[in-house]
Structures are given as C-alpha cells and as structure tokens.
Amino acid sequence: MHKFFINRTSPYLLIFVMSFFTGCQQQENKKDKAMISASLRVETDTQLKINQEALLRGSTDEIRVDAATVLLFGENLRARQFLIETLKQTENKPAKKAVCNALIAVREARREIRNKKDFVEPLAELLKNEDISVAKYASEAMLLYDYDEIRGILEPMAVSAGMPAKARTNAIFTMKMQMDIRAIVRIAELTGDKDKQVADTAAETLVSLGIPVSKDSRKQAEVLKELQTRGMERFQRDCFARQESNISELEKEKDQWRKLYLSSLDRIYDVISDDLQRGKFLIEQLNNYEPTIRLWALNKVSQWRIGMQSKLPSELGPILVKLISSDNRDVRLATAKLLSLTGELGLPEKIAEQFSSEQDEEVKRELFVALGAACHYALVPTSGLQLSVELRKQTLGWAAIYLNDDDAKIAHRGAEVIRKLIEPGGLSEDDAAKYMDLLVERYEKDKINNNSALRGDLLGTMARLCGQSAYKPESARRFAAIFEESLADESDIVREAAVDGVICVDKYRALKILTKDFINDKSQIVRDRILELAGEIGSKDDLPWLWEKISSKSDSKPSWQAMMKIFNNHDVNVIDYWMVKFDTQAGPSKISDEQWLSFFELAERKSASENRIAIAKETRTKLAQLYIKSGQYEQAAEYLGKLRESAGNKEQKDKILGQLIDVYLRWPKIDAASRIVGNCLLEKDLDVDSTVIRSIETYLDNPNGGAEPNIIIRALIKIKTEDLRPLWRQQLTRWIKRFGIIEDTNTSI
C-alpha cells in the first residue's frame, strides 16, 4: 500500500519529503561536528596541561625534555607561549634547562621550527640573570642562530660596563661558541676591560682558542690585526684543527686512565678467593654506568663460567638479563654471548622480547643462541622453570628460519637450537618429526652446494639427537641411512660426524661396519673413534686387528688402550694366550716397557683372583724384571718378595735373594741389604760362590747410580756374627783392600 502511495504521489511532494529529511540530516551533522570539535578542544587542552605539568614537575630530565619537545612542535600557540614564559620565570631551573635542551636537540637534528626568533630574547635574558650552570644551556641553544641574528644582543651585553659581570662573562662564553671571527675580535678587545673578572674571562677564552694574550697593548694590537687578516674560513679551520688535536690528546689520556683503572680491577679481583665476595664484586662492576667497566666484568664472568671452578651466583641472572637491553651495543653483544653459555641465568621470555626488538644483526644472532640455551635449561625438569608452549613454538619457528640461512654458521646455530628444543621431549611426534625433517632437508640441500663444513655440523646435530634425546628411536629411523651413506664422503669433517652418528644409532652395528672399511681411514679422528669404540664394546675377536695397529706410530697408543680394556673384560685364559703370542710375534719390539707393565699388572691381578698360580708366578717374574729395568725398585722388591715366598725350593729362594740384594743396593736401601746378608750369615758362612757374594760383587763391579761402594763395605763390616765365619771375613778383607777403606779401630772383622 505504501509503494502504491509513493508511486502515485505528486513529484513535488516527493521532493518536499526528501528535502525535509536532508535538512534534518544536515542539522544532525552540524551537531556532530560541533560535539567532535568541542571534544577535540577538551582533548587538546588536556594534553597541553599534561605536557606543561611534565615540563615543570617531571620526575627525570628525560621526561622534562620530551615534554618541552612536544610543546615546541605542537600546533597550539599557547604551547609556544608557555615555553617562552618558562624561560622567563625566576624559579625552576630544571624546566628552563629542559627547554634549552629541546632547542639544542632541534639544532643537532637539523629540524626546522616556526618563528625561532621568538626565543632569542628569552635566551638572552637567561644570560643576563642566570649563573653559568643554566646559562651554558642557553648559550648552546643560541647556536640555532647565525651570529648576525644575535650579534646585536651579545656584543652590547659583553662590552657594557653597566651590565653585571655575570651577564658579561656569559655573553663572552656564548660569543666564543659562535666561532665567528668578529666575535673573537670583540672578545680580544675585552682583555683590557676595567672589570677584572671580564678581562680575565676574555683572556682565558682567547687562550683556550690558541690565541696569545699580552699585557703589552702594542703587541695585543698586533694580535688583533693578525686575527682580522686571517679571515673567517682560516680562523675556523685552525680552531677545528686545534679542537681535534685536543680531543685526540684527551682520548689518549682517557684511554691511559681507563687501562690503569682496569688493571687495578684485575689486581683486586685476582686476590678475592671467596666465590661469594667475588660474585658481589662482579655484580658491582656490572652495575657501573661505564660500558668499559661492564665489558670487563662480563669478560670475568665468562672466564668464571668457562673455567667451571664453581657455580655462578644466581644473582647475576637478573643483571645479565637487564644488560641485554643496554644502550651500548658492545655490552649487549657480550651479554648475549655470555648468556649463550649460561642457560640457567637467562629468562627465556626476557631474551625473546629483546630478540624481537634488537636491530643489530650480530647481537640478534647471539641473543638467538642465548634464547636456545635458556629454553633448553627451562625444559629440564629440575630447573624449576616453566617454558610456555607458545614461546617454545615461536623459538622453533625462528630456528627454522636461521636453519635455512645462506650463511653456514648461522644455519648451524639454527640447527643447534632445534636440537636443544627437541632433546628434552614434550613435543608431539609430528612436531618433533617436522623439525627433524627440516634438518634432513637442509643437509640434502648442502650436498648439492658441497658445503662440507655445514654438512658435518648438521650430522653432528643429528648424532646428538640419536644419542641423548627423548626421541632416539624416531631420530635413528630418520638419520641412520644418512650416517651410513656419509661414511663414504671425501670430506674428513663429514666422515668424522657420520662415524659419531652410526655409533649413536647402534654401537655394535657401527663397530662391525667401521672395522670392515675404516680402521685405516686417513682421518686420525675417525681412527681414534673406532679404537675407542673397540675398547668400549669390543671382544677377543677384535684383538688381532688391534694388535696389527700397534705397529702404527699414530695409532699405537689408542690401540693398546683398546686391547687393555678388552683384556680387562675377559678371563686370564685370553691374557695367557696373548702373552705367548706377544713373545712369538716380536712383541718386545712393538710394545713399550710402560705398556708391558700395564699388561702384566693386569695379568697378575686376574691370575691371582682366579687362583692361576703358574700364570701368577710368570707375570710376577716379568713384573719384577720390568720394574728393575725401569728403576722402580720399591715395586721390584715387592714382587721379588712374593716370588720368594712362593718359591718351590732353596735354590730358587737363594736366586731370588741375590736379586733382592741387588735391588736394595741400587735403590739404595743398604740397611735392608745388610739385614739379608746378616740373616744368611746366621745360617752359614758365605763363600765366593754363594748367591749373596756374587750379587754384591756384581754390583760393586758396576754401581751405576746406586749406593757408593765405600758406604756399602762399611755397612757390611758392621754386621755382627756370633759364630766364626772365616770365608765371609776373607771376602770382606778383599773388598776393604780393593776399595782402600781404613777400618774403624772399634770395628773388628
């Protein structure tokens, strides 16, 4: 019905209705605009008041300067007027300094401000009324203007005798900063001013610029003339050159004092032995505002951490986390590197936050490594920390990006962080598989690029996942074939990592594969790893090829160590078999005395524990001979004693007794040798054919570093016998004459 009405209605009526509604709408729009305008005015006024309050009563200098800067560039005319009034007021020096600093920042940033001449008069008033602590800010702010713009204010202020000395000296300081030759000439004229303070300030100003000052008016006039003829360009060039020279000298002096201070810190730190006090001292230096001191302290903490002499103080953690957002790039970098070594001290969330905002790429990369270390530590059950699922996922995402970087070192860092976040477990099998597959993809890519260094690093990462991660079976399934395939690679780095990989997957299969084709590999690392594995899990079947390696100069020692470990894991029968084999296969020429000793010591222990008397006797005999040969007489005497106890007849005992006497004389233990001789004399007389006499005689013929013959003979003379022992006495007499010994009158033979 309504449709019908409108369609059949007069067009004039329709126009009227439309006009009515349009007018209503326009009225509504005007109201809205008025409301918005009023709202904006209220908002603008409120913001103005906030900035004014911040300028006048801000809690820090930075807040006050920020407020002054906002007011300076604001569109509101009242903001500009407020800044001018702030400069003119007699109180609140911090606010006046803040306005000056805002103007200084404008000049340094080469920004333009509207009607900058508005500030000339207020700044000049500061020069008239304020001491140098405030006036110097006004002087620097006036560098916004060319000298021609402020000359008409500064020069009259400087030369007017009616002005306070404070105002005149402030003007001189401001004129100097302009570095205009006309200003310097005017200052030179003031060296003769009646006001001593003004004259002295002018003279000091000239001297600071390298311009000579003379009390002789004629000479001073010559200085002025020379200054004027020098010209503006040359004058400024000379001044800048002098300033650069002064700065260079100051830098040298500063560097010298810095080195002296750091040397003092070194001396103090080195004498602190208590870990608690050492930690407190480092914390104090880390809180120092000077970057050089912070870097010194960070270096000491790094040395402490790498040395692992003791655990780092936990109090270092919050400080280090704070330093990663330092204004100094070198401090941030050093802190990030340190945190990459100390996952327990970093908070993952804070490191991630700084990582996201960091602009320096090198620092960012180190923060990434530190983040990986912190996340890895947080995932350890005993850490007491909780790593959010979101941050772990985000870090893995970053790691995937780094993994695909063209730079091999960066890619390796990505791979290592992936490993650290997979190792502890807690991921779904699909998520863990996803990142393992990324490692494989990157490895395959670098096979094409022939980047052996990165492939070796990636294989190392895969090997660790197979060896110690929560996903060992999954890792082995994905990486085993890659490891075995890579054993044939021409690159030593790749083969070495592949060897580690096959070992981590299955040690017994690895030993079988490696001993077949790689025991003579050109890489010493590969050969050492195979020999180490043989010692760990090898059997008596591996002894023959290990014995063959003994002849190799580079492999002899690790081969022998592997054989000894295998011997230790088998009974004495295996040792007995190889004892014979050594004798028949030129063993003495291939095995050193030290290696023989280790072998026979093991053989002696095993034969004794298994009650194999014959083998024990043979090994003790060998050991006694080896100890005598190597000059280890105490051990030789011990085994000769055991042999004498187990000797089957008197002839054997006497033979061993003679060997014991020789050992004691060469040790030397003359008292022990004398006791043996005395005990023998208690039983019977000793003729020249007795084992004891022959042993002593043999030694006296060739002492070779043992006891002196004279001392031995004197000790033998002192042996007391109850029965007559004529043969012994005859032998003593022969020795006495042979060595020309003068007998003690109290000693009777």
HELIX and SHEET records of a PDB file:
HELIX    1   1 HIS A    2  ARG A    8  1                                   7    
HELIX    2   2 PRO A   11  ARG A   57  1                                  47    
HELIX    3   3 ASP A   61  PHE A   73  1                                  13    
HELIX    4   4 LEU A   77  LYS A   88  1                                  12    
HELIX    5   5 LYS A   93  GLU A  108  1                                  16    
HELIX    6   6 LYS A  116  PHE A  119  5                                   4    
HELIX    7   7 VAL A  120  ASN A  129  1                                  10    
HELIX    8   8 ILE A  132  ALA A  141  1                                  10    
HELIX    9   9 MET A  142  LEU A  144  5                                   3    
HELIX   10  10 TYR A  147  VAL A  159  1                                  13    
HELIX   11  11 ALA A  165  GLN A  178  1                                  14    
HELIX   12  12 ILE A  181  GLU A  189  1                                   9    
HELIX   13  13 LEU A  190  GLY A  192  5                                   3    
HELIX   14  14 LYS A  196  SER A  208  1                                  13    
HELIX   15  15 SER A  217  ARG A  230  1                                  14    
HELIX   16  16 MET A  232  ASP A  270  1                                  39    
HELIX   17  17 ASP A  275  LEU A  286  1                                  12    
HELIX   18  18 PRO A  291  GLY A  307  1                                  17    
HELIX   19  19 LEU A  316  LEU A  323  1                                   8    
HELIX   20  20 ARG A  329  LEU A  341  1                                  13    
HELIX   21  21 GLY A  343  LEU A  345  5                                   3    
HELIX   22  22 PRO A  348  SER A  357  1                                  10    
HELIX   23  23 GLU A  361  ALA A  378  1                                  18    
HELIX   24  24 PRO A  381  SER A  383  5                                   3    
HELIX   25  25 VAL A  389  LEU A  403  1                                  15    
HELIX   26  26 ALA A  408  ILE A  422  1                                  15    
HELIX   27  27 GLU A  429  ASN A  449  1                                  21    
HELIX   28  28 SER A  452  GLN A  468  1                                  17    
HELIX   29  29 LYS A  472  SER A  486  1                                  15    
HELIX   30  30 ASP A  492  VAL A  505  1                                  14    
HELIX   31  31 LYS A  507  ASP A  517  1                                  11    
HELIX   32  32 GLN A  524  ILE A  537  1                                  14    
HELIX   33  33 LYS A  540  ASP A  542  5                                   3    
HELIX   34  34 LEU A  543  LYS A  549  1                                   7    
HELIX   35  35 SER A  556  ASN A  568  1                                  13    
HELIX   36  36 VAL A  572  THR A  584  1                                  13    
HELIX   37  37 GLY A  587  LYS A  590  1                                   4    
HELIX   38  38 ASP A  593  SER A  609  1                                  17    
HELIX   39  39 ILE A  613  LYS A  629  1                                  17    
HELIX   40  40 TYR A  633  SER A  646  1                                  14    
HELIX   41  41 LYS A  650  ARG A  666  1                                  17    
HELIX   42  42 ILE A  670  GLU A  683  1                                  14    
HELIX   43  43 THR A  691  ASP A  701  1                                  11    
HELIX   44  44 PRO A  709  ILE A  717  1                                   9    
HELIX   45  45 PRO A  726  PHE A  739  1                                  14    
END                                                                             
